[in-house]
Amino acid sequence: MAIAVFLFLIFAAAGISFLISSRNSQIIATADTTEPDNPDTLPKGSVTEEAPTKTEIVCLDPGHGGKDAGAVYKNITESELNLKVALQVRDMLEADGYKVYMSRSDDSFVYKRPRARYCNSINASIMVAIHHNSYNTDHNVNYSTALYNKDIDKALAASVLNAVSEKLNTRNQGIATFDDSLLYIATMPAMLSEATFITSSAEYQQIIQKNSPRITAEAQGIATGIENYFADQTASADITSTDSLIIDRPD
């Protein structure tokens, strides 16, 4: 009897160990498919399926995603808002005949440098990164700005900023140079849009609306700015210092 009990305990322990091992393997596999361990891995991305009628190629980069939520205010994450805007920009540009790539089209985590290298790999004409600002010290702060790194980025940054600020009726804070790997690795004109502050009380009330007109308006502004840039690459805007921007995070 004692031997039977002993054998039972051994097999039971082995079974538990197998279950734990199997469960851990499943968790690791799931994590690997959503969050690449290698920071050099290019994102899978997504691309327009319909044949484009325009020659320009647009690469959209919705900032943050997955384990990187970006700014958070109440029940809104920046990563989610960035994606919602980017998806609408994509649809608008596709409807106008542009071929559009996206570094992410769902809530997945992508390292920053591979985002730019992905846009390089598909020979994009421009790269537009979509972000939103935050400033938890004062929930009345709200304006539109755009960041650039290279001289060839300036006209694109100005074009998108001007169109976004006009569409949203926000204060145009100007464009600012930003020493960021996303922008300096990109070989084409690239910019980072900061249309509004996610921490603005006024913006929040508009963003949380179902099928938010505010999100659509921002997307329209970005899409218009991109098309304006392709039509005329001489746009300009006031150049401001990054130090003068009221923000509480690096990007």
The 8 nearest C-alpha neighbors of each residue, nearest first, counted from 0:
[[1, 3, 2, 4, 5, 6, 7, 8],
 [0, 2, 4, 3, 5, 6, 7, 8],
 [1, 3, 5, 0, 4, 6, 7, 8],
 [4, 2, 0, 6, 5, 1, 7, 8],
 [5, 3, 7, 1, 2, 6, 8, 0],
 [6, 4, 2, 8, 3, 7, 1, 9],
 [5, 7, 9, 3, 8, 4, 2, 10],
 [8, 6, 4, 10, 5, 9, 11, 3],
 [7, 9, 11, 5, 6, 10, 12, 4],
 [10, 8, 6, 12, 7, 11, 13, 5],
 [9, 11, 13, 7, 12, 8, 14, 6],
 [12, 10, 8, 14, 13, 9, 7, 15],
 [13, 11, 15, 9, 14, 10, 8, 16],
 [14, 12, 16, 10, 11, 15, 17, 9],
 [13, 15, 11, 17, 12, 16, 10, 18],
 [14, 16, 18, 12, 17, 13, 19, 11],
 [15, 17, 13, 19, 14, 18, 20, 12],
 [18, 16, 20, 14, 15, 19, 21, 13],
 [19, 17, 21, 15, 20, 16, 22, 14],
 [18, 20, 22, 16, 21, 17, 23, 15],
 [19, 21, 17, 23, 18, 22, 16, 24],
 [22, 20, 24, 18, 19, 23, 17, 25],
 [21, 23, 19, 25, 24, 20, 18, 26],
 [24, 22, 26, 20, 25, 21, 19, 27],
 [25, 23, 21, 27, 22, 26, 28, 20],
 [26, 24, 28, 22, 23, 27, 29, 21],
 [27, 25, 23, 29, 24, 28, 30, 22],
 [26, 28, 30, 24, 29, 25, 31, 23],
 [29, 27, 25, 31, 30, 26, 24, 32],
 [28, 30, 26, 32, 27, 31, 25, 33],
 [29, 31, 27, 33, 28, 32, 34, 26],
 [30, 32, 28, 34, 29, 33, 35, 27],
 [33, 31, 29, 30, 34, 28, 35, 27],
 [34, 32, 30, 31, 107, 35, 108, 29],
 [33, 35, 31, 108, 30, 32, 36, 107],
 [36, 34, 37, 31, 33, 32, 38, 40],
 [35, 37, 38, 34, 31, 40, 39, 30],
 [36, 38, 39, 35, 40, 110, 34, 41],
 [39, 37, 40, 110, 36, 35, 113, 112],
 [40, 38, 37, 113, 41, 112, 110, 36],
 [41, 39, 37, 38, 113, 42, 35, 110],
 [40, 42, 113, 117, 39, 43, 114, 116],
 [43, 41, 44, 102, 109, 40, 113, 117],
 [44, 42, 41, 45, 102, 103, 117, 40],
 [43, 45, 102, 103, 42, 101, 100, 104],
 [46, 44, 101, 100, 104, 43, 103, 102],
 [47, 45, 100, 99, 48, 101, 44, 98],
 [46, 48, 99, 98, 49, 100, 93, 45],
 [49, 47, 46, 50, 98, 51, 45, 99],
 [50, 48, 47, 51, 93, 98, 96, 46],
 [49, 51, 48, 52, 98, 47, 96, 97],
 [52, 50, 96, 97, 98, 53, 49, 93],
 [51, 53, 96, 97, 50, 54, 95, 98],
 [54, 52, 97, 96, 51, 55, 98, 56],
 [53, 55, 56, 52, 97, 51, 98, 96],
 [54, 56, 53, 124, 97, 57, 98, 123],
 [57, 55, 123, 124, 98, 99, 97, 54],
 [56, 58, 99, 125, 123, 124, 100, 126],
 [57, 59, 100, 126, 101, 118, 99, 123],
 [60, 58, 101, 127, 128, 126, 100, 57],
 [59, 61, 128, 102, 101, 62, 129, 127],
 [62, 60, 129, 81, 82, 128, 85, 59],
 [61, 63, 130, 129, 60, 78, 81, 128],
 [62, 64, 78, 67, 69, 68, 61, 108],
 [65, 63, 108, 78, 106, 67, 107, 68],
 [64, 66, 108, 107, 106, 67, 68, 63],
 [65, 67, 68, 108, 64, 107, 34, 63],
 [68, 66, 64, 63, 65, 69, 108, 78],
 [69, 67, 78, 64, 76, 63, 66, 77],
 [68, 70, 77, 67, 63, 78, 71, 76],
 [71, 69, 77, 76, 133, 68, 72, 197],
 [70, 72, 76, 75, 77, 69, 73, 68],
 [73, 71, 75, 198, 74, 76, 197, 70],
 [72, 74, 75, 71, 76, 198, 203, 197],
 [75, 73, 72, 76, 71, 207, 203, 77],
 [76, 74, 72, 73, 71, 77, 79, 80],
 [77, 75, 71, 78, 79, 68, 70, 80],
 [76, 78, 80, 70, 69, 79, 81, 71],
 [77, 79, 64, 63, 68, 81, 76, 80],
 [78, 80, 82, 77, 76, 81, 83, 106],
 [79, 81, 77, 83, 82, 78, 84, 76],
 [82, 80, 61, 78, 84, 79, 83, 130],
 [83, 81, 85, 79, 61, 80, 84, 86],
 [82, 84, 80, 86, 85, 81, 79, 87],
 [83, 85, 87, 218, 81, 82, 86, 214],
 [86, 84, 88, 82, 87, 83, 61, 89],
 [87, 85, 89, 83, 88, 84, 82, 90],
 [86, 88, 90, 89, 84, 85, 218, 91],
 [89, 87, 218, 85, 91, 86, 90, 222],
 [90, 88, 86, 92, 87, 91, 93, 85],
 [91, 89, 87, 93, 88, 92, 94, 86],
 [92, 90, 88, 94, 89, 93, 87, 95],
 [91, 93, 95, 89, 94, 97, 90, 88],
 [94, 92, 97, 96, 90, 95, 91, 89],
 [93, 95, 91, 92, 96, 90, 97, 89],
 [96, 94, 92, 93, 97, 91, 52, 53],
 [97, 95, 52, 51, 93, 53, 94, 92],
 [98, 96, 93, 53, 51, 92, 95, 99],
 [97, 99, 56, 51, 47, 57, 93, 96],
 [98, 100, 57, 47, 46, 58, 56, 97],
 [99, 101, 46, 58, 45, 59, 57, 47],
 [102, 100, 59, 103, 45, 44, 58, 60],
 [101, 103, 44, 60, 114, 42, 59, 100],
 [104, 102, 44, 101, 105, 61, 107, 45],
 [103, 105, 101, 45, 44, 102, 82, 106],
 [106, 104, 107, 103, 82, 64, 65, 79],
 [105, 107, 65, 64, 108, 104, 79, 103],
 [106, 108, 65, 64, 105, 33, 109, 103],
 [107, 109, 65, 64, 34, 66, 33, 67],
 [110, 108, 42, 111, 107, 64, 114, 34],
 [111, 109, 38, 113, 112, 114, 108, 39],
 [110, 112, 114, 113, 181, 109, 115, 180],
 [111, 113, 114, 115, 181, 110, 180, 116],
 [114, 112, 116, 41, 115, 111, 117, 110],
 [115, 113, 117, 112, 111, 116, 102, 118],
 [114, 116, 185, 118, 117, 181, 113, 112],
 [117, 115, 113, 119, 118, 114, 120, 112],
 [116, 118, 120, 114, 115, 119, 113, 41],
 [117, 119, 115, 116, 120, 121, 123, 58],
 [120, 118, 116, 122, 117, 121, 123, 185],
 [119, 121, 117, 118, 122, 116, 123, 115],
 [120, 122, 118, 123, 119, 117, 100, 58],
 [123, 121, 119, 120, 124, 118, 56, 187],
 [122, 124, 56, 125, 121, 57, 118, 58],
 [123, 125, 56, 55, 57, 187, 122, 126],
 [126, 124, 188, 123, 57, 187, 189, 58],
 [125, 127, 189, 58, 59, 57, 188, 128],
 [128, 126, 59, 190, 189, 191, 60, 129],
 [129, 127, 60, 191, 61, 59, 192, 190],
 [128, 130, 61, 192, 81, 62, 191, 60],
 [131, 129, 193, 62, 81, 192, 128, 61],
 [132, 130, 193, 195, 196, 194, 197, 77],
 [131, 133, 196, 193, 197, 195, 246, 130],
 [132, 134, 196, 198, 197, 246, 70, 135],
 [135, 133, 246, 247, 136, 198, 137, 138],
 [134, 136, 137, 198, 138, 133, 247, 72],
 [135, 137, 134, 138, 247, 140, 139, 198],
 [138, 136, 139, 135, 140, 134, 199, 198],
 [137, 139, 199, 140, 200, 198, 135, 136],
 [140, 138, 137, 199, 141, 200, 201, 198],
 [141, 139, 138, 137, 199, 142, 134, 196],
 [140, 142, 196, 195, 199, 139, 143, 169],
 [141, 143, 170, 169, 195, 171, 172, 144],
 [144, 142, 194, 171, 195, 172, 164, 193],
 [143, 145, 172, 193, 173, 174, 160, 194],
 [146, 144, 192, 174, 191, 193, 156, 160],
 [145, 147, 175, 191, 174, 176, 190, 177],
 [148, 146, 176, 190, 152, 177, 149, 153],
 [147, 149, 176, 177, 182, 183, 178, 152],
 [150, 148, 152, 151, 147, 183, 153, 182],
 [149, 151, 152, 153, 148, 147, 154, 188],
 [150, 152, 149, 188, 153, 154, 187, 155],
 [153, 151, 188, 189, 149, 150, 155, 147],
 [152, 154, 156, 155, 150, 151, 157, 147],
 [153, 155, 234, 157, 156, 235, 152, 233],
 [156, 154, 158, 157, 153, 152, 228, 159],
 [157, 155, 153, 190, 159, 154, 158, 145],
 [158, 156, 154, 236, 160, 235, 155, 159],
 [159, 157, 224, 155, 161, 234, 160, 156],
 [158, 160, 224, 162, 156, 221, 161, 157],
 [161, 159, 157, 163, 162, 158, 145, 164],
 [160, 162, 164, 158, 159, 163, 157, 165],
 [161, 163, 220, 224, 165, 159, 160, 164],
 [164, 162, 220, 166, 160, 165, 161, 221],
 [165, 163, 169, 161, 167, 168, 166, 162],
 [164, 166, 168, 162, 163, 167, 161, 169],
 [165, 167, 163, 220, 164, 168, 162, 216],
 [166, 168, 164, 169, 165, 163, 217, 216],
 [169, 167, 165, 164, 166, 170, 163, 171],
 [170, 168, 164, 167, 142, 143, 171, 165],
 [169, 171, 142, 172, 143, 164, 168, 141],
 [170, 172, 143, 173, 164, 169, 142, 144],
 [173, 171, 144, 143, 170, 142, 174, 239],
 [174, 172, 237, 238, 144, 171, 236, 239],
 [173, 175, 145, 238, 146, 144, 239, 237],
 [176, 174, 146, 239, 241, 240, 238, 147],
 [175, 177, 147, 148, 146, 241, 178, 174],
 [176, 178, 148, 147, 179, 146, 175, 241],
 [179, 177, 148, 176, 180, 183, 182, 147],
 [178, 180, 181, 182, 177, 183, 148, 184],
 [181, 179, 183, 182, 184, 112, 178, 111],
 [180, 182, 115, 179, 112, 184, 183, 111],
 [183, 181, 180, 185, 179, 184, 148, 189],
 [182, 184, 180, 185, 181, 148, 179, 149],
 [185, 183, 182, 180, 181, 115, 186, 116],
 [186, 184, 115, 182, 183, 187, 119, 181],
 [187, 185, 184, 119, 188, 183, 189, 115],
 [186, 188, 125, 185, 189, 124, 126, 123],
 [189, 187, 152, 125, 151, 126, 155, 186],
 [190, 188, 126, 152, 125, 127, 182, 187],
 [189, 191, 147, 127, 156, 146, 152, 128],
 [190, 192, 128, 146, 145, 127, 129, 147],
 [191, 193, 145, 129, 130, 194, 128, 190],
 [194, 192, 131, 130, 144, 145, 195, 132],
 [195, 193, 143, 192, 131, 144, 163, 142],
 [196, 194, 143, 131, 142, 193, 141, 132],
 [197, 195, 132, 133, 198, 141, 199, 131],
 [196, 198, 133, 199, 132, 131, 195, 203],
 [199, 197, 133, 196, 138, 72, 134, 135],
 [200, 198, 138, 202, 196, 201, 139, 197],
 [201, 199, 203, 202, 138, 198, 204, 139],
 [200, 202, 199, 203, 204, 205, 139, 138],
 [203, 201, 199, 205, 204, 200, 206, 197],
 [204, 202, 206, 200, 205, 201, 199, 207],
 [203, 205, 202, 201, 206, 207, 200, 208],
 [206, 204, 202, 203, 207, 208, 213, 211],
 [205, 207, 203, 208, 211, 204, 202, 213],
 [208, 206, 205, 204, 203, 209, 211, 75],
 [209, 207, 211, 206, 205, 210, 204, 212],
 [208, 210, 211, 207, 206, 212, 205, 214],
 [211, 209, 208, 212, 214, 215, 207, 213],
 [210, 212, 208, 209, 213, 214, 206, 205],
 [213, 211, 215, 214, 216, 210, 205, 208],
 [214, 212, 216, 211, 215, 205, 206, 217],
 [215, 213, 217, 216, 211, 212, 84, 218],
 [214, 216, 212, 218, 213, 217, 219, 211],
 [217, 215, 219, 213, 218, 214, 212, 220],
 [218, 216, 220, 214, 219, 215, 163, 213],
 [217, 219, 88, 215, 221, 220, 84, 216],
 [220, 218, 216, 222, 217, 221, 223, 215],
 [219, 221, 163, 162, 217, 223, 218, 222],
 [222, 220, 224, 218, 223, 159, 219, 163],
 [221, 223, 219, 225, 224, 220, 88, 218],
 [224, 222, 226, 220, 225, 221, 219, 227],
 [223, 225, 159, 158, 227, 221, 162, 222],
 [226, 224, 228, 222, 223, 227, 159, 221],
 [225, 227, 223, 229, 228, 224, 230, 222],
 [228, 226, 224, 230, 225, 229, 223, 231],
 [229, 227, 232, 225, 231, 226, 230, 158],
 [228, 230, 226, 227, 231, 232, 225, 55],
 [229, 231, 227, 228, 226, 232, 225, 233],
 [232, 230, 228, 233, 229, 227, 234, 226],
 [231, 233, 228, 234, 154, 229, 230, 155],
 [232, 234, 231, 154, 235, 228, 158, 155],
 [235, 233, 154, 158, 232, 157, 231, 236],
 [236, 234, 157, 154, 233, 158, 237, 153],
 [235, 237, 157, 173, 238, 174, 234, 161],
 [236, 238, 173, 174, 239, 235, 172, 157],
 [239, 237, 174, 173, 175, 236, 240, 176],
 [240, 238, 175, 173, 174, 237, 241, 243],
 [239, 241, 242, 243, 175, 238, 244, 176],
 [240, 242, 243, 244, 175, 239, 176, 177],
 [243, 241, 240, 244, 245, 239, 175, 246],
 [242, 244, 240, 241, 245, 239, 246, 175],
 [245, 243, 241, 242, 246, 240, 239, 172],
 [246, 244, 243, 134, 247, 242, 140, 133],
 [245, 247, 134, 248, 133, 244, 132, 249],
 [246, 248, 134, 133, 245, 249, 135, 132],
 [247, 249, 250, 246, 133, 132, 70, 134],
 [248, 250, 247, 246, 179, 177, 132, 178],
 [249, 248, 132, 130, 69, 179, 131, 246]]
